[in-house]
Amino acid sequence: MREDLVPAFDGAETHEHGVTVRFDGSDDTLAAVARFVAEEKECCSFADYTIAVSPPYDETQLTVTGPPGTEELFAEAFVDRLSGEQPLGPPG
């Protein structure tokens, strides 16, 4: 978990095979989301990661999708930590 993403977190939605997480649209946040994906794809290579930035560029979205179980994994291990429902640090 990247602690620099916590203050930028702006909400999330789950869907059938993943999650979409919203962050503020700052350049620093966009860079932090890209670093997160670069790190995460090493351990969770089963998932697809999509970063979306659209005008008026006030929000960065990260969508993570994958096989069954991806939604639960990222909702618990990522979104809950961003929202403060679980402490930061490694899962478990």
Summary of the structure (lengths in Angstrom):
residues: 92
radius of gyration: 12.2
end to end distance: 12.8
largest distance: 38.3
contacts: 250
relative contact order: 0.25
helix: 36%
strand: 29%
